[in-house]
Amino acid sequence: MRSTILAGLLVVLATPAGLQAQAMESAEPFKVGTFQIDGEAVVGLVLRDSLIVDIGAANTELELDSSYPRLVMPADMLELIGRYEYGLKYRLYEIVNDLVAGKRLSGSARAAYVHNVDDVRILAPILYPSKLMNAAVNFYSHACEGCTEEELQAQTRERQENRGVPYLFLKPTRGAIIGSGEDIVMPYGRDRIEWEVEMAIVFGRTGKYISASRAYDHVFGYMVAVDISDRGGRPPGGFGAALDWFVGKGHDTFAPHGPWIVPKEFYGDPMERLHQTLVIDGVTVQEARAGDMIHNIPELIEYASSLITVFPGDVLQSGTSGGTGAGRVQRATGSGYLQAGETISASIEGIGTLTHTVVAEESVPADLSGAQLPPVETYRPPPR
């Protein structure tokens, strides 16, 4: 008992006079994102899904109170994620607590560094991850697109008995990753483009051979993702068959992310909470919950980290459900593929919504030699 009292006294004596106890909880849940404010990309907190707090400006004002020790704010999201569990999150809690206690989120007292979400440009949260990993065919309903209910149940039972290991593939980051509001560009002549709404898991700690039981220790948070896919395949001839993952997944703008990231402490267990949907021009074409997953998120993390070391800011997408173009969900266009002018809205409950307009690339430079990826119609007859 005496040693406990003495230890507590030593902590008090070692604390500089005037310093506040560090905040261990946030007065409100928040999300984090990257935003363009006054022409510059800044890292911000998202409160109430409607307010953006420039954390650099907020911290500068907070430190005018000498009871707060000085702490340099991160220059970008990768730095924020890497430092989050090493004290930074508590400063973010302090920023939120100060704003809430001072009633400085609304009205005439609103702080100058608090912005309406509609007044800023939303960028992709992470510019850019060192790698973007994706789970292929990880929902039972996606593995049986276009099946009858009886066929789906039979195939699901068969797959449950022999799940095997996950199938992962990589997508490019810079070029492919875009933020909410940016256009999805269908490459010239590539007219078999599909959509896949997915949960994106953002890693917060470095790890290799991360067991499923420890998986969430390495997670920073979650965001919405869309895996845009080119189903046009390769032209005949040359090496390989029609299936080409680089063609299918690697085009510019094919990896929408965001609109922001929910730190894991404010979301809960995604295997209990996940509810993802995708809407095209008002028609819901995808809707799923985590129970449809073949391999759960901790298993995906274990598998991915058995192949390659994951680092803070790396992203793993957990797969999509049935309802992609392969299922030929009918919309106003009558097409099973995306059409120029359509609007995609991808949502995950508790995180947010990505919204994108689809546009078509109308031409390519005239001086190309012919070694470029050709339009689909040049090597595949149109459907009857």
Long-range contacts (C-beta under 8 A, 24 or more apart in sequence): 16-69, 18-66, 18-67, 19-67, 19-68, 19-69, 20-67, 20-68, 22-90, 22-94, 23-90, 23-93, 23-94, 23-97, 24-90, 24-93, 25-93, 26-92, 26-93, 26-96, 26-97, 27-93, 27-96, 27-97, 27-100, 27-101, 28-96, 28-100, 29-266, 30-92, 30-96, 30-263, 30-266, 31-260, 31-261, 31-262, 31-263, 31-266, 31-351, 31-352, 32-77, 32-80, 32-92, 32-125, 32-221, 32-260, 32-261, 32-263, 33-77, 33-122, 33-123, 33-125, 33-258, 33-259, 33-260, 33-261, 34-76, 34-77, 34-123, 34-124, 34-125, 34-126, 34-127, 34-179, 35-115, 35-120, 35-121, 35-122, 35-123, 36-120, 36-121, 36-123, 37-115, 37-120, 41-76, 41-123, 41-127, 43-73, 43-74, 43-75, 43-76, 43-77, 43-80, 44-115, 44-120, 45-92, 45-95, 45-96, 46-117, 46-260, 47-96, 47-99, 47-105, 48-105, 49-117, 49-352, 50-116, 50-117, 51-105, 51-114, 51-115, 51-116, 51-117, 52-114, 52-115, 52-116, 52-117, 52-120, 53-95, 53-96, 53-99, 53-111, 53-113, 53-114, 53-115, 54-113, 54-115, 55-92, 55-95, 57-112, 57-113, 58-95, 58-98, 58-99, 58-111, 58-113, 59-91, 59-95, 61-111, 61-113, 62-94, 62-95, 62-98, 68-94, 76-127, 77-125, 77-126, 77-127, 77-261, 77-313, 78-126, 78-127, 78-129, 78-312, 78-313, 81-126, 81-202, 81-203, 81-204, 81-220, 81-312, 81-313, 82-204, 82-312, 82-313, 84-204, 84-220, 84-263, 85-204, 85-205, 89-263, 121-179, 121-181, 122-179, 122-180, 122-181, 122-258, 122-259, 122-260, 123-179, 123-258, 124-177, 124-178, 124-179, 124-256, 124-257, 124-258, 125-179, 125-202, 125-223, 125-257, 125-258, 125-259, 125-260, 125-261, 126-177, 126-202, 126-257, 126-261, 126-313, 126-315, 127-174, 127-177, 128-173, 128-174, 128-177, 129-173, 129-177, 129-313, 129-314, 129-315, 130-173, 130-311, 130-313, 130-314, 131-170, 131-173, 131-308, 131-310, 131-314, 131-315, 132-170, 132-171, 132-172, 132-173, 132-176, 132-177, 132-255, 132-314, 132-315, 132-317, 133-168, 133-169, 133-170, 133-304, 133-314, 133-315, 133-316, 133-317, 134-168, 134-169, 134-170, 134-171, 134-198, 134-227, 134-249, 134-316, 134-317, 134-319, 135-166, 135-167, 135-168, 135-198, 135-295, 135-300, 135-316, 135-317, 135-318, 135-319, 136-167, 136-168, 136-169, 136-319, 137-167, 137-294, 137-319, 138-166, 138-167, 138-293, 138-294, 138-295, 138-300, 138-318, 138-319, 138-320, 139-288, 139-292, 139-293, 139-294, 139-319, 139-320, 139-321, 139-322, 140-292, 140-293, 140-294, 141-288, 141-292, 141-321, 141-322, 141-323, 142-196, 142-319, 142-320, 142-321, 142-322, 142-324, 143-294, 144-322, 145-322, 145-324, 145-326, 145-327, 146-326, 146-327, 146-328, 159-294, 163-294, 163-295, 165-295, 165-303, 166-294, 166-295, 166-299, 166-300, 166-303, 166-304, 168-300, 168-303, 168-304, 168-307, 169-245, 169-249, 171-227, 171-249, 171-250, 171-254, 171-255, 172-250, 172-255, 173-255, 175-252, 175-253, 176-250, 176-251, 176-252, 176-253, 176-254, 176-255, 177-255, 177-256, 177-257, 178-253, 178-255, 178-256, 178-257, 178-356, 179-256, 179-257, 179-258, 179-259, 180-256, 180-258, 180-259, 180-352, 180-353, 180-354, 180-355, 180-356, 181-355, 181-356, 182-253, 182-256, 182-356, 183-253, 183-356, 183-357, 183-358, 183-359, 184-226, 184-228, 184-253, 184-254, 184-256, 184-338, 184-344, 184-356, 184-357, 184-358, 184-359, 185-251, 185-252, 185-253, 185-359, 185-360, 185-361, 186-338, 186-340, 186-358, 186-359, 186-360, 186-361, 187-230, 187-251, 187-252, 187-361, 187-373, 188-360, 188-361, 188-362, 188-363, 188-364, 188-375, 189-374, 189-375, 189-376, 189-377, 189-378, 190-230, 190-232, 190-251, 190-373, 190-375, 190-376, 191-232, 191-337, 191-375, 191-376, 191-377, 192-230, 192-231, 192-232, 192-325, 192-337, 192-376, 193-228, 193-229, 193-230, 193-231, 193-325, 193-337, 193-338, 193-358, 194-228, 194-229, 194-231, 194-324, 194-325, 194-326, 194-337, 194-338, 195-226, 195-227, 195-228, 195-229, 195-278, 195-280, 195-285, 195-286, 195-324, 195-325, 195-338, 195-344, 195-346, 196-226, 196-227, 196-228, 196-229, 196-278, 196-286, 196-319, 196-320, 196-324, 197-224, 197-225, 197-226, 197-276, 197-277, 197-278, 197-286, 197-320, 197-321, 197-346, 197-347, 197-348, 198-225, 198-226, 198-227, 198-276, 198-317, 198-318, 198-319, 198-320, 199-223, 199-224, 199-225, 199-270, 199-274, 199-276, 199-297, 199-317, 199-318, 199-348, 199-351, 200-224, 200-225, 200-257, 200-315, 200-316, 200-317, 200-318, 201-270, 201-297, 201-300, 201-301, 201-315, 201-316, 201-317, 201-318, 202-261, 202-313, 202-314, 202-315, 203-310, 203-311, 203-312, 203-313, 203-314, 203-315, 203-316, 204-264, 204-312, 205-312, 206-309, 206-310, 206-311, 206-312, 207-305, 207-309, 207-310, 208-305, 208-306, 208-308, 208-309, 208-310, 209-302, 209-305, 209-306, 210-301, 210-302, 210-305, 210-310, 211-302, 212-296, 212-298, 212-299, 212-301, 212-302, 213-298, 215-297, 215-298, 215-301, 215-302, 216-264, 216-298, 218-301, 218-305, 218-310, 219-264, 219-301, 220-261, 220-263, 220-264, 220-312, 220-313, 221-261, 221-262, 221-263, 221-264, 221-266, 221-267, 222-261, 222-262, 222-264, 222-267, 222-270, 222-348, 222-351, 223-257, 223-258, 223-259, 223-260, 223-261, 223-262, 223-351, 223-352, 224-256, 224-257, 224-258, 224-259, 224-276, 224-346, 224-347, 224-348, 224-351, 224-352, 224-353, 224-354, 225-255, 225-256, 225-257, 225-315, 225-317, 225-346, 225-354, 226-255, 226-256, 226-278, 226-344, 226-346, 226-354, 226-356, 227-254, 227-255, 227-317, 227-320, 228-253, 228-254, 228-255, 228-256, 229-254, 229-324, 230-254, 231-325, 231-326, 231-337, 232-376, 232-380, 233-376, 233-380, 235-374, 235-378, 235-379, 236-379, 247-373, 256-346, 256-354, 256-356, 257-315, 257-354, 258-352, 258-354, 259-352, 259-353, 259-354, 260-351, 260-352, 262-350, 262-351, 267-350, 267-351, 268-350, 270-297, 270-318, 271-296, 271-297, 271-298, 273-349, 273-350, 274-348, 274-349, 275-348, 275-349, 275-350, 276-321, 276-346, 276-347, 276-348, 276-349, 277-346, 277-347, 277-348, 278-323, 278-344, 278-345, 278-346, 278-347, 279-344, 279-345, 279-346, 279-347, 280-331, 280-338, 280-342, 280-343, 280-344, 280-345, 281-331, 281-332, 281-342, 281-343, 283-329, 283-331, 283-332, 285-323, 285-324, 285-329, 285-331, 286-320, 286-321, 286-322, 286-323, 286-324, 287-321, 287-323, 288-320, 288-321, 288-322, 288-323, 292-321, 293-318, 293-319, 294-319
